Amino acid sequence: MNINEIVKGAVLKDMVVLEIKEALPPSKKLNSSLHDYWIDLIHTTIGQAALGQKLPKFEKAFVLIEIFTPKYTDNTQLWDTSNRSINLVINNLKGIFFKDDNFEHMAFGVVGSWGEGGKTVIQIMPFERFAELINN
């Protein structure tokens, strides 16, 4: 399958949505070839979002990473959201959507869900949008 067939990126108002039709792998399975493959997926998706428009850069961003795992496929136990390759995602958004990945420039959340197939959806938005939700 062509890499462009499994990724989709878009800018929606002041939010960027990156969708990859594969579940973000666990950190312990991230060998060098899988690491490089996921960097290609992330940057190809960012490239699709950038087509014909300027990508937003946030002074402070909130990144939501939602990982869908197919039910009944090698899921003998629920996986830990903190054991996914979150740093791989954050480090490849840094410098593009926000200056640095310290607490002054970004925050993030991770959600795991059952799905029909594996998929990772990354939403990057102004931190203020998230702050409004948690303050209400």
C-alpha positions in Angstrom: 0.0 0.0 0.0 1.3 3.5 -0.9 2.1 5.7 2.1 -0.2 8.4 0.7 -3.1 5.9 0.9 -2.8 5.4 4.7 -2.4 9.0 5.8 -4.6 12.1 5.7 -3.8 15.5 7.0 -5.9 18.6 7.1 -6.1 22.1 8.7 -9.5 22.8 10.1 -9.8 26.5 11.2 -7.1 26.8 13.9 -6.6 23.0 14.4 -4.6 20.4 12.5 -5.8 16.9 12.2 -3.4 14.1 11.2 -4.8 10.6 10.6 -2.7 7.5 10.1 -4.4 4.2 9.3 -2.2 2.3 11.7 -2.2 2.1 15.5 0.8 3.8 17.1 3.2 1.0 18.1 4.2 0.2 21.7 7.6 1.8 22.6 9.2 -1.7 23.2 8.5 -2.7 19.6 10.0 0.4 18.1 13.1 -0.8 16.3 15.0 1.4 13.9 13.1 0.5 10.8 9.7 0.9 12.5 10.9 4.2 13.9 11.9 5.5 10.5 8.6 4.2 9.0 6.6 6.2 11.5 8.7 9.3 10.9 7.8 9.0 7.2 4.1 8.5 8.1 4.0 11.5 10.3 5.9 13.8 7.9 3.9 12.7 4.9 0.7 13.4 6.8 2.0 16.9 7.8 2.8 17.5 4.2 -0.7 16.6 3.1 -2.1 19.1 5.7 0.2 21.8 4.4 -0.9 21.4 0.7 -1.9 24.9 -0.5 -1.8 26.5 2.9 0.4 27.6 5.7 0.4 25.4 8.8 -0.4 27.1 12.1 2.3 27.5 14.6 1.1 27.8 18.2 2.7 29.7 21.0 1.3 26.9 23.2 -0.3 23.9 21.7 -2.4 21.0 23.0 -1.8 17.7 21.2 -4.4 15.0 21.5 -3.3 11.5 20.3 -6.1 9.0 19.9 -5.0 5.4 19.1 -7.6 3.0 17.8 -6.8 -0.7 18.1 -8.8 -3.4 16.3 -10.7 -5.5 18.8 -9.9 -9.2 19.0 -6.5 -8.9 17.3 -3.6 -9.8 19.6 -5.3 -7.9 22.5 -5.1 -10.5 25.3 -4.8 -7.6 27.7 -5.5 -3.8 27.6 -2.5 -1.9 26.6 -1.1 1.0 28.7 -1.5 4.4 27.0 1.9 5.5 28.5 3.7 2.6 26.8 3.0 3.8 23.3 5.6 5.6 21.2 4.3 9.0 22.2 7.7 10.7 22.2 8.0 9.8 18.5 4.9 11.8 17.7 5.7 14.8 19.9 9.3 15.1 18.8 8.2 15.1 15.1 5.6 17.9 15.7 8.1 20.0 17.7 9.5 22.9 15.6 6.6 22.6 13.1 3.6 23.4 15.2 5.2 24.6 18.4 8.6 25.9 19.4 9.6 23.2 21.9 8.0 20.3 23.8 8.4 21.8 27.2 5.4 22.8 29.4 5.6 26.4 28.3 4.9 25.5 24.6 2.8 22.3 24.7 0.7 19.8 26.6 -0.7 16.5 25.4 -3.2 13.8 26.1 -3.5 10.2 24.9 -6.7 8.2 24.5 -7.0 4.6 23.5 -10.1 3.2 21.9 -11.3 0.0 20.2 -11.9 0.4 16.5 -12.7 -1.5 13.3 -9.0 -1.2 12.3 -5.8 0.3 13.6 -5.6 4.1 13.4 -3.9 7.0 15.0 -5.5 10.5 15.0 -3.4 13.4 16.1 -5.0 16.7 16.8 -2.9 19.9 17.3 -4.8 22.9 18.6 -4.2 26.1 20.6 -3.8 25.3 24.2 -6.5 27.9 25.0 -9.1 25.6 23.4 -8.2 22.8 25.7 -7.9 25.1 28.7 -11.5 26.3 28.2 -12.7 22.7 28.3 -10.9 21.8 31.6 -11.8 25.1 33.3 -15.6 24.7 32.6 
